[in-house]
Amino acid sequence: MADSDGHKGFSTVDIIVKDNGPGMAPDVLANAFDPFFTTKSHSGGIGLGLSLSLSIVERHGGTILVESTQGKGATFTVRLPVPGGAHEP
C-alpha cells in the first residue's frame, strides 16, 4: 500500500474502487498523488485529480490507499473516520 491508515483504535469506513486497467508502474505509483504529475498529458490531463482528492480526504481526517500491479489494474481505498465513532478494544 502507498499510505498508512493512521486510524488505529478508531472506527473507519472504507470506500473501495477497483479497476482492471493497465495498472501503474512503481515509479508512477510513487508519484501518483503529487500535484501536476500526470501520465495523460496527451489527453488534456493536468495531474490534479488525485492530489486534490487526497487533500480533501485528509481535511476530513482520512487517507487514500492505493495498490497497483502493472497489467492487473489498481485498487484505491478512501478511508475516513466515522464521526463520533467509538474506540475499538
Secondary structure, DSSP 8 states (H G I E B T S, - for coil): --S----TTB-EEEEEEE--S----HHHHHHTTSTT--S-GGGT--S-HHHHHHHHHHHTT-EEEEEE-TTS-EEEEEEEE-TT--B--
